[in-house]
Amino acid sequence: MTPATAVVGAHAPPSWPLTVAVTLGRDFEIQRGPNLKVLLDGAITAKLGQDTRVSGQIRLVRGKLDVQGKSFEITAGTATFVG
């Protein structure tokens, strides 16, 4: 008898480059326990390949951050990706 060989869950490799687009809704919220709560919106696109590139913008609409007993109100912020 010869041993049998089986390939389970084999898939073709993804086509490169791969593009992933993410759009945050108007009420996208990140919360981590009682210490962090922020409301975000925006959109980014990531192109994955030999070189990874990210473009777009995420806006921090408002939020609250507590650090070592001190509370900070976040009124606005922007992260811009130009890759």
N, C-alpha and C positions, 0 to 999 in steps of 0.2 A: 504494500500500500504506500502511496505517496501522500505527504501532507497536503491539505488544501489551503489555499491562500485566499483570503477575502479582504476586500477593502470596504470598510464601513464609513459611510458619510463622506465619501470622496466628492469634491467639488472642483470645478475648473477654477484656476486662480482668477482674481478680479482683473478687469481691464485697467491698465494704468495710463494716464493718471485718473484717479478717482476724485470726483467733486462732491462735496457735502455742503449743502446750504441749510442754515438754521435761521428761522425767523421767530423771534420771541413775540408772544402776544402782548396786548396792552396791560394785562394783569399778571405778568410773569414775576413771581416772588420767590426769593430765596430766604429761608429762615433756618437758623441753626440754634436750637435751644432758645433760651431767653436773651442771649447776648447779641444776636445778629438778625436783622430783618431788613431786607432791601427790595425795592420794586424796580424792575429793569424793563427796557424795551430795546428794540433794534434788530439787526440782522447781520450775520457773518457768513462768508463762504470760504471753505477750506479746500484747496486743491492738493491732494496727496499723491506723491510720486517720488521721483528721485530727489526733487526739491519740494518741500512743503511750503505752501503759501496760503496766508490767511488775509482776507480783506473784509472790510465792513466796519460797522460801528455798533457798540453797545452803550446805551445811555442809562445811567443810574438816575431814576426819577426822584426817589427819596428813600430814606431809610433811617435806621437807628442801630448804633453799635455801643455795647457796654464793655468797657475794658477796666478791669481791676476796680470796680465800684464807681467808675466815672461813665456817664452817659453822653454820647455824641449823637446829635441829629445830623444826618446827611441830607443836604438840600439838593445837590446835583453833582453829576460827574459824567465823564465820557471816556471810553476806551476806544481808540481808533486803530484798526489794523490795516496796514498799507502794503502787505506782502504780496 
